[in-house]
Amino acid sequence: MSDSDKNRRQDFRVEDMIPWSDKPLSTEEYEIRRKHVGIRSRQSSMLRDMVGSDIFSGDSRNKLNSDVAQVMEALDAKLNYLIGVNMLNDANRSNLSERAVNLSITGASFVSDERYRKGDPIFMMMMLPAFPPTVLELLGEVMWARETKDGKPFIGVKFSYRCDEEEDTIAKYVFRRHREAIRLQRKNEDVA
């Protein structure tokens, strides 16, 4: 692999602290789940679609009385905030714990509480910090398993997407975080 290939691969990986859980699946359970999109993934996609639509874009604002438009914008912002808070509370009550994850569009690596072997099917749930927060239920396959210096399981997983929304959500998050890292690096270089 050339240096440019290595750098290109690194460009699309981000290190982050993400609320996360994982558990092993039997091959039979994996095959059953692979045929159905997770309910949390569907709910997150629907909420993003609802919150992302902007009734005030384009020429529609000119048609509304400006006072009514301002009240509706304030109400929309409050409702979006409440949806986000509700999703955060839901995630906090779940079995997600914040952990360091190296995330890319194709997979992730992380320290797990479970012991896995190469080829094991795995179920993962994560909450991506966004507005509204996005909770995804993903399936994957363990590509490698090692131990950290202190003996904890450290694994690399390849995602098995069940719908385009899952992959698009991860891609948008990774690209956004990568852009943020580049901006921060440039800002720090300018200061130095």
Secondary structure, DSSP 8 states (H G I E B T S, - for coil): --HHHHHHHHHTEEEEEEEEEEEE--HHHHHHHHTS--HHHHHHHHHHHHHH--TTSTTHHHHS-HHHHHHHHHHHHHHHHHHHHHHHHHHHHTT-EEEEEEEESSEEEEE-SS---TT-EEEEEEEE-SSS-EEEEEEEEEEEEEE-TTS-EEEEEEEE-SSHHHHHHHHHHHHHHHHHHHHHHHHHHHH-
